[in-house]
């Protein structure tokens, strides 16, 4: 069983190996940061500034989102990084 912090080692359909060398998935960190910032922190701060919710509630929601968001989006950001990598450098793909 997979949890939120584990990526599958290979594709169950075609057996394509997802794992690359150590440090390969560090490119997923800025993707994860951007997704949390753009899709959670920025909207909550904007709603707080506009006065729709109180400043304290906006601060609490931003704090919770800053901790929970990266954990929830961890696997998705790695998958997106892998897709972007192989979308740009197609020659690294094995010929199946």
C-alpha positions in Angstrom: 0.0 0.0 0.0 1.3 3.4 -1.0 1.1 6.4 1.4 1.3 10.1 0.7 5.1 10.2 0.8 5.9 7.3 -1.5 6.0 7.3 -5.3 5.5 4.0 -7.2 8.7 2.5 -8.3 7.4 1.6 -11.8 4.4 1.8 -14.0 2.1 -1.2 -13.3 1.1 -1.3 -17.0 4.3 -0.9 -19.0 6.9 -1.4 -16.2 8.5 2.0 -16.9 10.9 2.8 -14.0 10.1 6.1 -12.4 13.2 6.2 -10.2 16.2 8.3 -11.4 19.4 9.2 -9.7 19.5 10.7 -6.2 18.5 14.3 -6.2 16.5 14.1 -9.4 13.2 15.0 -7.8 14.6 18.2 -6.2 13.0 19.9 -9.2 9.7 19.0 -7.8 10.2 21.2 -4.7 9.7 24.5 -6.6 6.7 23.0 -8.3 5.2 22.0 -4.9 6.0 25.5 -3.5 4.3 27.2 -6.5 1.2 25.1 -6.3 0.7 25.7 -2.6 1.4 29.4 -3.0 -0.7 30.0 -6.0 -3.7 27.8 -5.3 -3.9 28.1 -1.5 -1.9 30.9 0.2 -2.6 33.6 -2.3 -6.4 33.1 -2.5 -6.7 32.9 1.3 -4.6 36.0 1.8 -6.7 37.9 -0.9 -9.9 36.8 0.8 -8.5 38.1 4.1 -7.4 41.4 2.7 -10.8 41.9 1.0 -12.4 41.5 4.4 -14.5 38.4 3.5 -12.9 36.5 6.4 -11.0 37.9 9.4 -7.3 38.4 9.3 -6.8 35.9 12.2 -8.8 33.3 10.3 -6.8 34.0 7.1 -3.5 33.6 9.1 -4.6 30.3 10.6 -5.8 29.0 7.3 -2.5 30.0 5.6 -0.5 28.3 8.4 -2.5 25.1 8.1 -2.2 25.2 4.3 1.5 25.8 4.5 2.0 22.7 6.5 -0.6 20.3 5.0 -0.5 21.5 1.4 3.1 20.3 0.6 2.4 17.0 2.2 -0.8 16.4 0.1 0.8 17.6 -3.1 4.1 15.8 -2.7 3.4 12.9 -5.0 1.6 15.1 -7.6 4.5 17.5 -7.8 7.0 14.6 -8.4 4.7 13.2 -11.1 4.5 16.6 -12.7 8.3 17.1 -12.6 8.8 13.7 -14.2 6.3 14.5 -16.9 8.0 17.9 -17.6 11.4 16.2 -17.7 10.4 13.6 -20.2 8.4 16.1 -22.2 11.5 18.2 -22.7 14.2 15.5 -22.9 12.4 12.9 -25.0 15.7 11.1 -25.9 16.1 9.8 -22.3 13.0 7.6 -22.7 13.6 3.9 -23.4 12.3 2.7 -26.7 9.5 0.3 -25.9 
